[in-house]
Amino acid sequence: MQDKWQLATKVIHAGHERNETGALVTPLCQSATFVFDNAQQGGARFAGEEQGYIYTRLGNPTTAELERKIAALEGSEAAAATGSGMAAVSAALLANLNCGDHLVASNAVYGCTFSLMSSLLAKFGIEVSLVNFSDKTAIIDAVRPNTKVIFCETPVNPHLDVYDLQMIAQIAKQHNLISIVDNTFMTPLLQQPIKHGIDIVIHSATKYLNGHGDVIAGVICASEQQMQVIKYEVLKDVGAVLSPHDAWLILRGLKTLDVRIERHCDNAEKVAEYLARHHKISKVYYPGLKSHPGHHLVGQQMRRAGGVIAFELNASFEQSLAFINHLSLFSIAVSLGDAESLIQHPASMTHSPYTEEQRLAAGIKDNLLRISVGLESVEDIIQALEQGLERL
C-alpha cells in the first residue's frame, strides 16, 4: 500500500510502525545501549544471527524509522542516518574508494566536500579529478582504469548548475563506476536520482529535510548491499552516526516538508524573476528561469526548481559585502532550507577552501551571492532586496 502513496503522504506516514503504546507521534528512544534477554541472545545479535538492537551507534528504533522514511521517499532499498551532511559524503566515498583508486567529481561542489576531495582523500592515496559536469566529453575523458566513483551535486552549490542525471548514470554504468549524487538542494520531493539510474544519494538533512535550523544531520540512500558496507564497515567504526533526538526532530520536520517545499519554490520563482529584471544585477542563477541552461530539466528530472538562488551584483567584492551587511529581513548565515530567508557570500564563506583560481574555474566570482528563500511573505522578501539594491 505504501508504495502507491504520493510523496506528500509518504513524508507523514512512510516508515512509521505503531508501537505497543499506540503513540501517534514516534517515541524518542533516548538510550545508548539495549538489554539482552540472556548472554546467548547478545552473542547471536553480535554475530548477525538474530535481528535486534545492540547499541545506538549500530542502530536505534527512532533513527531506524527516519531511515525507512527517507528510503521510501528516495525510492532506495535502504538508508543510513549520519551525524552531518559531510559524514554522509565521507561515508559514501570511503565505502567505495581504496588506496590507489580514482574519483571523478564536478569542479563545483560544497566547500567542505571540495576540501575533503582535494586534501583529505590524498592522505589515503586516493586521486581526484574535478571537471565540468556540463561537458559529457570532459567527464568521459577524466575516467581512468583505476576510477571507481563519479560524484556530483545537482543543482550545484552555489551557482545552481544542473546536470543530467541519466547521462551521468549512463557514463557510470558504461565504465563500471559507482555514481553518487548530493540531492540536498532538491529533496526527494523535487528530484529522485535513483529513479534516473544513480547508485547512491546523499543529503545534508540539516537543510530542507529538517527545515527548522536546529539539527546537524545527513542521510545516505542506496541498495541493501551498499548499505551493509556503509553502515557496518564505515559508520560503525568511524562513529559518525546520528543521535536519536536529532532523528526525532527530523521526523517531526519531515511532516511539513511537502507544504514547506512548495512555499519555498513559489517564493523563489517570484524572487528570481524580480532579480532577473533588476539593472543592478548582472546574472541570476536559478533553474526555474527560462534563461538557465538547465531549465529544460525542470519538469523532467526535477519537479520544480527549488528554493535557492544565486546572483551576481554589478558591484565589487567590498560592495557585495556591504550589500549583505545592510540587507534587512535576511539573516547572514550559510545554511539553507530554513523558514528564515538567508544570504551568504560563497567566495569568502562556504567556498573559502577553494583557491582564487579554483573558484573562478568553478564559476564562483567575488560578486556572487547565494540566498535561501524562506517562508516569509514574498512581498516582504522582495521589498528587502529592493531596499538593499537601492543603496548600491
Secondary structure, DSSP 4 states (H G I P E B T S, - for coil): -GGGS-HHHHHHHTT----TT--SSPP----SB---SSHHHHHHHHTTSS-S--BTTT--HHHHHHHHHHHHHHT-SEEEEESSHHHHHHHHHHTT--TT-EEEEES---HHHHHIIIIIHHHTT-EEEEE-TT-HHHHHHH--TTEEEEEEESSPTTT-----HHHHHHHHHHTT-EEEEE-TTT-TTT--GGGGT-SEEEEETTTTTT-SS----EEEEE-HHHHHHIIIIIIHHH--BPPHHHHHHHHHHHTTHHHHHHHHHHHHHHHHHHHHH-TTEEEEE-TTSTTSTTGGGBTTTBSS--SEEEEEESS-HHHHHHHHHT-SS-EE-S--SSSS-EEE-TTTTTTTTS-HHHHHHTT--TTEEEEE--SS-HHHHHHHHHHHHHT-
